[in-house]
Amino acid sequence: MTGELNREQIDNLLRSQVLGRLGCQANGQVYVVPITYAYDGEYLYLHTKEGLKTELMRANPQVCFEVDHIENMANWQSVIFRGTYEELEGEEADNALRYLSNRMVPLVTSETYRPHYGLHQKPAGRMDARTKMVVFRIKMDQATGRYEKSQ
């Protein structure tokens, strides 16, 4: 059986996952990339190094985000989230990084991973002085969801 997810089911799926695919486009170029996120019921919070995706989102802030949960080919859920990109700075960025960290740290299983969200110093070996970290959020304009469930 296939069907559409209601808003509560969409929110539950977005809250239960931490990895999605961000789609952006500008200047005749389309780009889709996997990225981690945290969802608070209104916004997706994300961070990245400055690069192609930030360049495209600054040129065209209308983005698309896709998240799915797949148990098998007959049992899955998928959400498409359309929204508007907004860069965060200062206290808003710090709060967003803390929110991301609180969401991600419980999922860390590697003893060698050291979370660096929200820290003001550069993580060793992660970024050089030329790389700027960009913290951003995407406000939900529209979300749709589909599912398939075997009986």
N, C-alpha and C positions, 0 to 999 in steps of 0.2 A: 504494500500500500504506500502511495506517495501522497504528499500534501504540503500545505503551507504552514509555517511556524507562526504562532501569534506573538504579540509583543513580549509577553512574559517569557516565552520559550526563546525568543531571540536574545533577550537580556541574559537569560541563564546561560546560553551558549557562549555569548561574548564574555561573561564573567568567568566561565569555567576554563577557558583556554588562555594561553599566553603568547601564542605564535599565530600570526596571520600574514596575509599578503597585501601589501600596499601598492595600489596602482595610481600612477600620476602621468600626466601628459602635458606637453607644451612645446611650442616651436616645431610642430610636426613630429615630435618624438614621444613614444609611449614607453613607459618603464614600469615593470612589476617586480617587486622584491620581497622576500620574506623578512619579517621584522617582529620583535617582541613588543608587547604592549600590556597595558593595564586599563581596565574599563570601569568607570564609576557610575554607569547608568545614564550618563549624558555625553561624556567625552571619552575618547581613547587617548591615553597618554603614551608618548613614545620618545625615544631619543636616538640620535644617529650622529655620525661624523658628517661634517659639511661635505657635500659632493653633488653628484648628478641629481639625486632625488630632491635635495633641498633646492637646488637650482630650478628644477622643473616646478616644484610646489610654490616657490616664490613667484614664478612667472604665471602660474595658474593654480590658485589655491583649492580648486574643486578636485577632490580625490575620491577614490573608491578603495574599500578595504574588504577583504574576504577572509572568513574564518570558517573552518569546518571541523567536525568530529566524525571520524570514520571508524566504526567497529569492524565492518566488512562491507562488501559491495552491495549488500541488501539491507544494511542498517547504518544510516548516516544522517547527519544534519549539516546544513550549510547556510551561512548568512552573508549577504552582500550589504555593506554599510556605505552609504554615500555621505560625504560631509565636506567641511571646510577646514583647511589647514590653517593653523595659527601658531606662530613661534612664541615661545615663552622666555622671559628673562627675569633676572633678579629673584625675588621671593617666590613668584609664581613658578619659575623653573625649579627652584630648590624644593618646593612642595611637591611638584610633579615627580621629581627624581626620588623623593622619599616614598611617594605612593608606589612608583614602579619597583623600588627596592623591596618594600614590604610585600609586594605581590610576588616577586621573583625569588627572594632569598629562601623561602620555605621549599622551593623546588630544586635547589642546588644540591646535587649529590656528589660532586667532585670535591675531594679534600684540597685540591690545588687551586680551585676557583676562589678568588677574593673579590667580593662585590665592591664596586666603586661608585655606585649611583650616589649622587648627592654630595660627593666629596669635592672639595675645592682644589685639591692638589691633583696633579696629573698622575694617573696610574702608571707604574713603571712598565715600560715596554708596550704600552697600549697606543699612545698617541704622541706625536712629536709637537713641537711648539707651533708648527704651521697648521696643525689640524684643529679646527674649532668644533666642539661638541654643540649640537643643536638640540634643544629640548622643545617639543611641540605637542600640540593636542589637535584632535580632529573632533569638531562638534558634529553630532549626528544630525543630518538633514532628513535622511530617509534610510530605512532598513527593511529588507525583505529576507525571508528565510524559507527554505524548503527542506523536506526530509523524505527518507524512505525507511520503512520499517517492515521487516518480514513478519508474517503472522504465524 
